[in-house]
Amino acid sequence: MEFGIEVLALLALAAFVAGIIDAMAGGGGLITIPALMAAGIPPVQAIATNKLQSSFGTAGAVLAFARKGRIDFRRFLWPAVAAFAGSVGGALALLALDPSFLAGLVPVLLVAMAAYFVFGPKASEADTRARLGQAALVTVMFAFGFYDGFFGPGTGSFMATALVALFGMGLVSATAHTKFLNLASNVAALATLVIGGQVLWLVGLVMAVASIAGGQVGAHFALRVGGRAIRPLLVVMSLALTVKLLSDPGNPLTALWAG
């Protein structure tokens, strides 16, 4: 596929904005995947190319948080390995199956997540007592990794919510560690989809440069403004992604409602 300068510039702009949002709250795919599909790229190639650009942007955010000492790599090594392994399985499933059936479940999960941040206990900046242990953290991240490799939208938001609600982390700390976990799942899915021949390299690399810049800006904002901005942004991105998914006539919930 060939793309003009104007199309590449618009896709780069979308990746920059998505990189900012993704570094702060997750959900950048809400912007980039529709942008790629609007450029005429088929869904599986759009997901694969999005993994390329988002991997670079997420890596940039990880570096920014790591420089500030906000990521405990030792504690989160095995959860990251689990997210990597789960994502490989999810990407293989994507190449073999139709992921559309997940579209009916994701809006329900996103609304539940938004409700938690609106009505649940206010998350502090400091870590608190975890409700579940390390084994549960590894298991949960394997499941989120599989989802990321197979479908993807909202993975960062789901991870951050789990780290706050189940594992006692403050919002800024949860956001920082989510970037590390999400990088593992992104790289795993990307490698699998590259082997599957689904990545559009020129588009992905142009967007990657913009995504890196956006990730740096978003990580800076997250560290500067803290949870008072991350919490409402998580809610907004969750509800926006829900609306986007339900606006598709092919979504099972939308078809059920229309029927």
N, C-alpha and C positions, 0 to 999 in steps of 0.2 A: 504494500500500500504506500502511496505517495501523498505527502501533505505539504501545503504551501506555507510560507513564512507566517502569514496571518494566523493560520490554524495552530501552528506550533507556538506562536506567541500567546495566544489565548489559553492553550493548554498549560503553558508555563505559568501564566498568571493564576490559573486555577490551582496548580500545584503549590505555588507560594502561599496562597491564602489557606489551602488545606494543611500545609505544613505548620502554619501558626496555630490553627485550631487543633490539629492532631497532637501537637506538643503539649497543649494545655489541658485538653479534655478528651481526645480521641474523636473519631467520627469524621476524619478528613476525607475518607472514601465517599462520603455523602456528596462531596464536591467533585472529586476527580473521576470516579467511575461514571457518573452521568455525563461529564464533560467528554470523556473518551468515547462513550457510546454515541454522543451527539455528533462526534467527528466521523461517525460511520464505522467504528471498530466493533466487531462482533463481541458478545458478552464475555466469553471465556478469554479471548485475547485482551479485552479491556481489563478484566480482573488480573491477568498475568502481568500486563504492562504496568498496572497500578502497583503491583507488588514491587516491581523494579524501582519505580520512583519513590514509593513510600519507604522502602528499605533504606535508601540514602538519607531521606529526611529524618527518619526515626534514629538512624545512627548518629546524625548530627545532634539531635536532641539528647541522646544518651551521653555523648561527649560533653555537652554543656552541663548536664546535671552531675556527671562524674567529676568534672573539674571543681564543682562546688562541694564535693564529698557527700552527695545526697543519695548515692546508690550503694547498698550493701551487697557487693558481688558474691561474697562467700555464702551468705544466707540464701541468695536467690539463684545460685548456680544450678541446682537440681530442678527447681521450678522452670528455669529457662530451658534446660535440656528437655523437660517434659513438654513444654510448649513447642519446642522444635520438632520433637517426635510426633506429637499430635498433629502438627501442621503438615508434615509430610504425608501422613495418612489422609488428612482432609483434602490435600491437593490431588492425591491419587484418585480419591473418590470423585473430585470435581471433573477429572479427565474421563471418568467412566460413567458418571451418573448426571442426571439433571438436578441442579441445586434449587429449582424453583419451589419445591415443597417446603423448604426452610423459610421461605418468604412469609408463610402464614404464621410461623411461630415467633419470628424475630420481633414484629411489632408488639406482641404481648409482653415479651421480655423487656423491651425498651420502655414501655409505659410503666411496668413494674419498677424498673430502675429509676425512672424520673420520679415516681411516687415516693420511693425511698428517700431521695434527696430533698423532696419537698416536705414530707410529713415525718420522716424519721428523725432520730436524734442528730443534732448538729455535730458535724465532724470537726474536731479540733485540728490545730496545726501539729500537735504532738501525737506520738504514737500512744495507744492505750493497750489494754489487755486483749490478746487475741482470743477469739472464741474457738478456733480450730487450730490444730497443730501443723507441723511441717509436712506430714504425709498427706493431709487433706489439701494443703497448698499445692503440692506436686500434682495431685489428682485433678484438682480444679483447673490448673493451668494446662494440663494435657487436654482436657475437654475444650477449653477456650482455644488452644492451639489448633485442634481439629476443626473447630468452627471457622477459625481464621483462614486456614488453608482451603476449606471447602466453599465458604461464602464470603465472610469477612466484615461487612459493614457493622460498626459498633463494637468491634473487639476490644479496642482500647478503653472504651467507656465501661464495658462489662468487667474487664480486668480491674480497673480502678475502683469500681463499685464493690467488687468482691474483696479487695484488699482493705477497704475502709470498713465494710459491714461485717466481714467474717474474720479478718486477720489483724484488726486493731491498729491500722495505720492512719496517720493524719493525711489530709488531702494532698498536700505538696509531696510528701514522701510516697504516697500511693501513685501519684502521677509520675514521679521520677522512676520508680521501679516498674511501672507499667510500660514505660518506653523500652526498658531493657528486655522485658518479657516479650513485648510486641515485636522488637527487633528480631528475637530468636524465631518467632513464628513466621515473620515476614521473609526472612532469609531462607528458611526451610521450604516455604511454599514457592518462593522465587526459584530456587534451585530445581525443584521438582517440575515446575512449569517451563523452565528453560529447557530441560531435558525433553519435555513434551513438545517443544517447538512452538510455544504459544506467545512468546514475548516479542513485541515490536521495539527493537533496540533504539532506533533514532528517537522516536517519541518518548520512550521511557527515560533515556539519558538527558534529553532536554528538560523534561519535567523534573528529573532528579536534582539537577542544579538548582532549580527554583525551590524545590522541596527542602533541600539542605538549608537554604537561606531562611525559608519560613520556619523551619524547625528551630533554628537558632533564636529567631525573634520570639517564637512562642515559648521556648524554655526560659528565656530572659523574663518575659512577662509573668510566667508562672511563679518564678522565684521572687519576683518583685512584689506582686500583688497578693500571692498566696491564695488560700481557700476561698476568700470572699469573691473572687472572680471565677475560680474553677468550678465551684458548686453550681452556680446558676448556668454556667456554660455547659456543664454536663447535662442539665435538665433541658436546655434549649436544643442541644444537638440530638439528644435522645428523641425528643418530640418531633424535631424536624425530620429526622431519619424515619420515624414512624409514618409521618405524613407522606414522605417520598415513596416509601414502600407500598403504602395503601393506595396511592394514586395510580399505581399500575393496575390496569384492568385484569391482568393475568394473575394478580395476587390471590391466593385461595380465600383469604378473609374477605377481600373486596368482592370476589365472585359469589361467595356465600351470601353476603349482604345484598348484593344486587339480585340474587336469585330469590 
